[in-house]
Amino acid sequence: MTGLLVAGTTSDAGKSIVTSGLCRAFARRGVKVAPFKAQNMSNNSMVVVGPGGATGEIGRAQWVQALAAGVAPEVAMNPVLLKPGSDRRSHVLVMGQPAGEVSASDFIDGRAHLARAAYDAFDDLASRFEVVVAEGAGSPTEINLRSGDYVNLGLAQHGGLAALLVGDIDRGGVFASLFGSVALLAPEDQRLVAGFVVNRFRGDASLLVPGLAELESLTGRRVYGVLPFSGDVWLDSEDTLDVGDRRVLDGPAPLRVVVVRSPRISNFTDIDALGLEPGVDVVYASDGRSVGDADLVVLPGSRATLADLAWLRERGLDRAVLAHAAAGRPVLGICGGFQMLGRSVLDPEGVEGPAGGSAAGLGLLDVTTTFAADKVLRLPRGQALGMRVGGYEIHHGRVTAGSGEEFLGGVRDGHVYGTMWHGCLEHDDFRAAFLAETARLTAHAWAPSGVSFLAARERRLDLLGDLVDQHLDVDALLDLATSGPPGGLAVLPPGDRR
């Protein structure tokens, strides 16, 4: 098998960035490369079409990494997807389809079937691609979870993969975290860790040279490069750690968009396209005071609509959204956010929580949502505001409309919009028409920018590929991916803990 494991000293160390960049850099060299993540935990996902036209769901990062590699995304690239429903339980998807739940106590035992699915998917990709670049999860040095690991060094052991360890220097302590991450591993795992990448460096890279040389001397492993920080590298967000405001700092007064950031927010990549618009200010809010001067309020998707609706009321955000709408200002609800705008939300089968759960919605749209066990996964196309538009649907909730104008798998009632279509704002003509309508309703001066979301994403992937080409030893990493772990790698104390 040929492949490379991209692991990180921590969550958000840059594994997704490095994996995406290597996929683009390898593809530029004519290599048929596929991304892979055995298990992803994220509420941001994407619908893909599999063999025979069947749809499935994978993590957003693997979908973007497939675009970076220039190949069609498929469910085998993320065979296990966990979507957190609470702090202790997650909904499980295996090969793109719902497969029950997993609890925190299952992280050591009770996941053998998930490991088998992950290994089978990896083996399948490895048989069809020249190189598989596998992204790890969290840290490979979670020694309390090693016995059940199949996404980090468990996967590397299965596939005979060399592992690349990524450390984020922006957090501080990068040398200690890189050294310590190797030293705490058992000897058989240490022998798979071939070297390091330092991520998000700001400043003069020559200042790092003494530390990098000593790290190589102490560990007997190469540093394959130092990736600089770039504010222009902005991939589709996957982790809520990535959620942040997109502010307009100069020029005419922008359209101000306030996005409600609920605890179980999902598919917030819907907002990314708005953040690209030079005349749009995007702010995330978790209290009612931030809504006051908004031109547009967006309620994005939610993995737990009833729980987030209760949170909305606890924080007074329900009153703020209602006051905003009463003033004639636009409100947009997407998927779970759309369901919250309706008259009621019902969960008779206990899909999101206890069976029989229900709550009154905000009452801004004449719709009722009823949850069902079967999940809807679709890639719809249509027209709205005079423009052709598409999107994707991922939901258990079935929405029944009493009245209102049909709008993208949802309803429009005047200045209040509800849609089940994630990704609709990525369509440039529709986004321009929607923002123009928002400006008209709020008597705001605004002109379309002509920004292309797809072109901007492609430029970001090209920039990332350029940075990887310029700052990492890509040819050596490709050799590592095709040859496996180098022999004779040193074992560091206290790796031999037995």
DRENBA-814487 format. One record per residue (C-alpha): x, y, z; residue in three letters. Coordinates in steps of 0.2 Angstrom, whole numbers, plus 5000, padded with zeros to 4 digits. Layout:
<recs>
XYZALA...
</recs>
This chain:
<recs>
500050005000MET500650184997THR500150325008GLY500550455021LEU499750495038LEU499650675042VAL499550685061ALA499550835072GLY500150875090THR498450945094THR496750975086SER496751125074ASP498651105072ALA498451115053GLY498150935048LYS496850985036SER497851125028ILE499351015026VAL498350865019THR497450985007SER499151065001GLY499950894999LEU498450834988CYS498650984977ARG500550974976ALA500550784973PHE499150804959ALA500250944951ARG501550804949ARG500350694940GLY500050584954VAL498350504956LYS498050544974VAL496550534986ALA496250605003PRO495650505018PHE495050525036LYS494550365044ALA493550455057GLN492950635057ASN492050725071MET491150875063SER489450945061ASN489951015044ASN489750895030SER489350875012MET488250765001VAL489150664988VAL488550544974VAL489150364975GLY489050214963PRO487350194955GLY486850374960GLY486650344978ALA486950494990THR488050495005GLY488750615018GLU490650645022ILE491550785032GLY491750945023ARG493650945024ALA493850775014GLN492650855001TRP493851004999VAL495350894999GLN494650794985ALA494450954975LEU496250994979ALA496750824972ALA495650854957GLY494650694960VAL492750664963ALA492350664982PRO491650494988GLU491050415004VAL492650305006ALA493650465009MET492850485026ASN492050315030PRO491650355048VAL490850525052LEU490350575070LEU489050715072LYS489050775090PRO487250785097GLY487850825115SER489350835125ASP489350645128ARG488450565112ARG488750575094SER487750525079HIS488650405068VAL488750385049LEU489650235041VAL490050255023MET488950405021GLY487350325030GLN486650345047PRO487250205059ALA486550245076GLY487450335090GLU489150315100VAL489450375117SER491050445126ALA491250275135SER491350185118ASP492950275113PHE493950125119ILE492749985117ASP491349955106GLY492050035090ARG492849875082ALA491449885068HIS491950065064LEU493750015063ALA493349875051ARG492349995040ALA493750125040ALA495149995036TYR494049925022ASP493850095014ALA495650135015PHE496149975007ASP494850014993ASP495550184990LEU497350114991ALA496949994977SER496250124965ARG497450274969PHE499350294968GLU499450384984VAL498250404999VAL498550555010VAL497650515027ALA497250645039GLU497350595057GLY496150655071ALA496650755086GLY498350695092SER499150525089PRO499750525107THR498150505116GLU498950355125ILE497350325135ASN496450285118LEU497750195109ARG497050025111SER495550075100GLY496350195088ASP496050175070TYR496250345064VAL498050395069ASN499450265072LEU498150125072GLY497850165053LEU499750185050ALA500050015057GLN498649935047HIS499350015030GLY501150025034GLY501150215032LEU502450335037ALA501750475048ALA502150655047LEU501850755063LEU501250935062VAL501451065075GLY500651235076ASP502051365082ILE500751495083ASP500151415099ARG501851415107GLY502851265114GLY503051185097VAL504751105100PHE504151025116ALA502450965108SER503350885093LEU504650795104PHE503450745118GLY502250675105SER503550555099VAL504250515115ALA502650465123LEU502250335110LEU502650145111ALA504150095101PRO503150015087GLU502250175084ASP503750285086GLN504550195071ARG503150255060LEU503450435064VAL504650495050ALA504750675053GLY503950845057PHE503151005049VAL503051165058VAL501451265054ASN500851445055ARG502551525057PHE502651715057ARG504251805054GLY506051765049ASP506151575047ALA508051585049SER507651615068LEU507051435069LEU508551355062VAL509451315078PRO507851245086GLY507451135071LEU509251075070ALA509251015088GLU507450935086LEU508150835072GLU509750785082SER508750735097LEU507450635088THR508350565073GLY506950635062ARG506850755048ARG505950925048VAL505150925031TYR504851115031GLY504051265039VAL502351325032LEU502151515035PRO500551595041PHE499551665027SER497851755030GLY497351715012ASP497351525016VAL495551505020TRP494751335017LEU492951285020ASP492751285039SER492451125048GLU492851145066ASP491851275077THR493651335081LEU493651415064ASP492051515066VAL492551695066GLY491951865060ASP492351925043ARG492452115045ARG492452255032VAL493752385039LEU493652515025ASP492652585011GLY490752625011PRO489652565025ALA489452385022PRO487852275023LEU487952205041ARG487552015043VAL487351945060VAL487451755061VAL486751665076VAL488051555083ARG487151425093SER488051285103PRO487651155090ARG487851255075ILE488151145059SER488551175041ASN489051355045PHE490051345029THR488451415021ASP489151585028ILE490851575020ASP490251645003ALA489551805012LEU491251825020GLY492051845003LEU490951994998GLU491952155000PRO490352255005GLY489752135018VAL490152135036ASP489851955044VAL489751945063VAL489351795074TYR488251825089ALA487751735104SER486751865113ASP485251975108GLY486252145109ARG487252105094SER485752095083VAL485152265085GLY485952355070ASP485952205058ALA485352225040ASP485152035039LEU485051905053VAL485451725048VAL484951575058LEU486151435051PRO485951245053GLY485951155069SER486250975074ARG484950985088ALA483651105083THR482551085099LEU484051115110ALA484651265101ASP482951335100LEU482851325119ALA484651405120TRP484051545109LEU482651585121ARG483751575136GLU484951705129ARG483551825123GLY483951795105LEU482251745101ASP481551925106ARG482952005096ALA482651905080VAL480751945082LEU481052135085ALA482252135070HIS480852055059ALA479552165066ALA480552315059ALA480452245042GLY482252185041ARG482652025032PRO482951855041VAL483651705033LEU483451525041GLY484451385034ILE483951205038CYS483851195057GLY483751385057GLY482251375045PHE481451255056GLN481651375071MET480751515061LEU479151405060GLY477651375071ARG478251215079SER479551085080VAL479050905084LEU480150755088ASP478950605090PRO480150465087GLU481550545098GLY482750575083VAL483650725092GLU483250685110GLY481850605121PRO480350535111ALA478950655110GLY479950815112GLY479150975105SER479351165105ALA478451315098ALA479551405085GLY479751585083LEU478151595072GLY478851705058LEU478451575045LEU476851465043ASP477751295044VAL477851145055THR479351025056THR479250845061THR480750745063PHE480850565056ALA482250435058ALA482650425039ASP483850555034LYS483550655018VAL485150675007LEU484950774991ARG485750884979LEU484350994972PRO484351124958ARG483051254954GLY482751444953GLN482451584965ALA482451774964LEU482551744945GLY484251654946MET484751474944ARG485351404960VAL485851234968GLY486251164985GLY486251014996TYR485050945009GLU485550855025ILE484150835037HIS482950725047HIS481650865049GLY480150865037ARG479451035034VAL477551055030THR477151235024ALA475451305028GLY475651465017SER476951575009GLY477951584993GLU478951424989GLU480851464991PHE482251344989LEU481451194997GLY480751315009GLY479651465011VAL479751655009ARG478551765018ASP478951945013GLY480651985021HIS480751815030VAL481551675021TYR481751485025GLY482651355015THR483251185017MET484651205004TRP486351225011HIS487651295000GLY486451404990CYS487451564994LEU488951494985GLU488051524969HIS488651694964ASP487051754954ASP485851704967PHE486951774981ARG487051944972ALA485151944970ALA484851894988PHE486052034994LEU485252164982ALA483552114989GLU484252135007THR484952305003ALA483252364995ARG482252305011LEU483452395022THR483652555011ALA485552515010HIS486652564996ALA487552414989TRP488152354973ALA488652174967PRO490452134968SER490652004955GLY491551894967VAL491551714961SER491551594976PHE492151444966LEU493551544958ALA494051604976ALA494051424983ARG495151374968GLU496351514971ARG496551474989ARG496851284985LEU498151344972ASP498951464985LEU499051324997LEU499851214984GLY501151354981ASP501551364999LEU501751185001VAL502851174985ASP503951324991GLN504151275010HIS504051085011LEU505150955003ASP503650884993VAL504750764983ASP505450684999ALA503650675006LEU503050594990LEU504550464992ASP504050445010LEU502250405004ALA502750274991THR504150195001SER503450185019GLY504350235035PRO506250245034PRO507150105043GLY508250135059GLY507150275066LEU507650305084ALA506650255099VAL506550395112LEU506350375130PRO505050355138PRO504350265123GLY504750095130ASP503550105144ARG503449915147ARG
</recs>
